[in-house]
Structures are given as structure tokens and as C-alpha cells.
Amino acid sequence: MLKIVLGSSLAPERTADPALSRVVTQGRGSLAFILGDTACRQRLLGNSIHWDRVLLAFEEDQPLGYVAFKHHLRGPFALRAQPFVEEFGRFQGWLRFAAFCLSEYREWRYSFLLYGLRVNKSARNQGVGSALVQACCAHAAQDGFKDVYLEVPLDNQRARDLYLHNGFRLLRKRWVPFPPVRSMHRRAEPAL
């Protein structure tokens, strides 16, 4: 039985488990040139997750995936320079931290942003992604938001199809080619 919960509703010892934070830090692969590989993203972001901005899908206590979101100037990760400096050194660390901050702040133009979605490979094509998208939109509506936005990489047709299937529509193309993403939108109420 699939269960979706807000990360902040979990017991503190559960959210302190590195295995669970690894589920959330696996995302942001499109920023690998800034954040490094999966292990590096875990070291940079694993201790700075805002669990009230993450919905997790579980089946029999096993995490299957997550959806993260941003609103009110707060996303799923606290922006801290120290982990970047420790990982990459002073110059490279500050440079990568600044680039990450720019990528994060660029997204604040959206009132409610579906920030990231990831489903474990073993759980794909079983409705988990759609359930997470619907839960995120319902959460937005519950918090009083009328619209949900997201950005999908241009080369990720699978994700774009998932979002289109769940009621999102493509917004007009941007005139700036970086980052190579396409914006999408839907109303926050559940899709018909």
C-alpha cells in the first residue's frame, strides 16, 4: 500500500537517517556540473534538508521516491557555503556555492514550484510518480496556492510526459537558452 507523507511528520531519528536523506539528495542531477555526483550531493545537501518541503512515498516503510517544492522563499535545502568550501576548497567551493544560489534564486519567480521529483528505478511505471505529483498539487491547494509551476529539462521527455499526464501544460518557450528547461503550469486543485 502506497503511503505519501510530509517529511516533517516523520520521527526526528528517521529524518536523521542518511539513507533517507540520500533519497532526497539523489535529485538535482541536472546540476551535477555544480553539485557533483550523487555521493557529493549527499555530502553537500544531506544535512540541510527542510523536511517540511518534501513529500515522501513509502511502501511497507521503504522509501520509493519523493517530490520537493518551494514557496515563501524557502525550498527543500538550506543554502550554506561551508559544505561547498569543505568539499571543493575555498575558491572552487565559493564559486560552486554562488552558482547553486543563482540557480535556486532564479526559481523564486514562481509562487509554488514543484522543485524536484524522483522515483526509485524499481518503483517506476507503477503510478508512484503520478501519486507524488497529485499529492504535491493537493498540498499546494491546501496551503492556499492556486497554481503549481515546474521546470523540466528539455532532454527529459519521460518527465515531461508524466507532468502532461497529470494536468500540467507547457508554457511558452523562454528566449534565454540557459538553463535548458521548459516551464510548465497547472492549477493546484486535483486534476480531473
C-alpha positions in Angstrom: 0.0 0.0 0.0 1.5 3.3 -1.1 1.7 6.0 1.6 2.7 9.6 1.0 3.8 11.7 3.9 5.3 15.1 4.6 8.9 14.6 5.7 8.4 16.8 8.8 5.8 14.4 10.0 8.4 11.7 10.4 10.1 11.0 13.7 13.4 13.0 14.0 15.5 9.9 14.1 14.0 8.9 10.8 14.9 12.2 9.1 18.4 12.0 10.6 18.9 8.7 8.8 21.5 9.2 6.0 19.7 6.6 3.8 16.5 8.7 3.8 18.3 12.0 3.1 20.1 10.2 0.2 16.7 9.6 -1.4 16.2 13.4 -1.5 19.7 14.4 -2.5 19.7 12.0 -5.4 17.8 14.6 -7.4 19.3 17.8 -8.9 21.3 15.6 -11.3 20.8 18.4 -13.9 23.1 20.5 -11.7 25.9 17.8 -11.5 28.3 20.2 -13.0 27.9 22.3 -9.9 27.0 19.8 -7.2 28.9 16.8 -8.4 27.8 13.1 -8.4 25.2 11.5 -6.1 27.7 11.0 -3.2 28.9 14.6 -3.4 25.3 15.9 -3.4 24.7 13.9 -0.3 27.7 15.5 1.4 26.7 19.0 0.3 23.0 18.9 1.0 22.2 15.9 3.2 22.3 17.8 6.5 20.4 20.8 5.2 17.1 19.4 4.1 13.9 21.3 5.1 11.7 18.2 5.6 8.6 20.4 5.6 9.2 20.9 1.8 9.4 17.2 0.9 6.7 14.6 0.4 7.9 11.0 0.5 6.3 7.9 -0.9 6.6 4.8 1.1 5.5 1.2 0.7 5.9 -1.0 3.7 8.3 1.5 5.3 10.6 1.5 2.3 11.1 4.9 0.6 10.1 4.7 -3.1 10.6 8.4 -4.1 10.0 12.0 -3.2 8.7 15.3 -4.5 10.1 18.5 -3.2 8.7 22.0 -3.5 9.4 25.7 -2.9 7.3 28.6 -1.7 7.6 31.6 0.5 11.3 32.0 -0.2 12.1 28.5 1.2 12.9 25.3 -0.7 13.9 21.8 0.3 17.6 22.8 1.0 19.2 25.4 3.3 21.8 27.3 1.3 25.1 27.0 3.3 28.5 27.7 1.9 30.5 25.7 4.4 29.9 22.2 2.9 30.9 23.6 -0.5 34.1 25.0 0.8 34.9 21.8 2.7 34.2 19.7 -0.4 35.9 21.8 -3.1 38.2 24.2 -1.4 37.9 27.9 -0.8 37.8 29.2 -4.3 36.0 26.4 -6.1 33.7 26.0 -3.1 32.6 29.6 -3.1 32.3 29.6 -6.9 30.1 26.5 -6.9 28.0 27.8 -4.0 27.4 31.0 -5.8 26.3 29.2 -8.9 24.0 26.9 -6.9 22.5 30.0 -5.2 21.9 31.7 -8.6 20.1 28.5 -9.9 18.0 28.5 -6.7 17.1 32.2 -6.7 16.2 32.1 -10.4 13.2 29.9 -9.4 11.7 32.3 -6.9 9.5 33.9 -9.5 7.1 31.1 -9.1 4.6 31.3 -6.3 4.7 27.5 -5.7 7.3 25.4 -7.5 7.4 21.6 -7.8 11.2 21.6 -7.3 12.1 18.0 -7.9 10.7 14.6 -8.3 12.4 11.3 -8.2 11.2 7.7 -8.1 13.4 4.7 -7.5 14.0 2.7 -10.7 12.4 -0.4 -9.1 9.2 1.6 -8.5 8.8 3.3 -11.8 5.8 2.7 -14.1 3.7 1.8 -11.1 1.9 5.1 -10.5 4.3 6.4 -7.8 5.3 9.5 -9.8 1.8 10.4 -10.6 0.8 9.9 -6.9 3.6 12.2 -5.8 2.6 14.9 -8.4 -1.0 14.7 -7.3 0.0 14.9 -3.6 2.2 17.9 -4.2 -0.6 19.7 -6.1 -3.1 18.9 -3.3 -0.6 20.1 -0.7 -0.2 23.4 -2.6 -4.0 23.8 -2.7 -4.3 23.0 1.0 -1.7 25.8 1.7 -3.8 28.3 -0.3 -1.9 28.3 -3.6 -3.9 28.4 -6.8 -1.1 27.5 -9.2 1.8 25.0 -9.3 4.8 25.5 -11.6 7.8 23.4 -12.5 10.7 23.4 -14.8 11.6 20.2 -16.8 14.9 19.6 -18.6 14.4 19.8 -22.4 16.0 16.4 -22.8 13.7 14.6 -20.3 10.8 13.5 -22.4 9.7 10.9 -19.8 9.3 13.6 -17.1 7.5 15.9 -19.5 5.1 13.2 -20.4 4.4 12.4 -16.7 3.6 16.1 -16.0 1.4 16.4 -19.1 -0.4 13.3 -18.0 -1.0 14.9 -14.6 -2.6 18.1 -15.9 0.4 20.4 -16.5 0.7 22.3 -19.7 3.8 23.7 -21.3 4.3 27.4 -21.1 5.8 29.4 -23.9 9.4 28.9 -24.7 11.9 31.2 -23.0 14.2 33.4 -25.0 17.2 32.6 -22.8 18.8 29.2 -23.5 20.2 28.6 -20.1 19.3 26.6 -18.2 17.9 24.2 -20.8 14.5 23.8 -19.3 10.9 24.3 -20.2 8.4 25.8 -17.7 5.1 24.0 -17.0 2.0 25.0 -15.1 -1.3 23.7 -13.7 -3.9 24.7 -11.3 -3.3 23.5 -7.7 -6.6 21.7 -7.4 -6.5 18.0 -8.2 -6.6 17.1 -11.9 -9.8 15.7 -13.4 
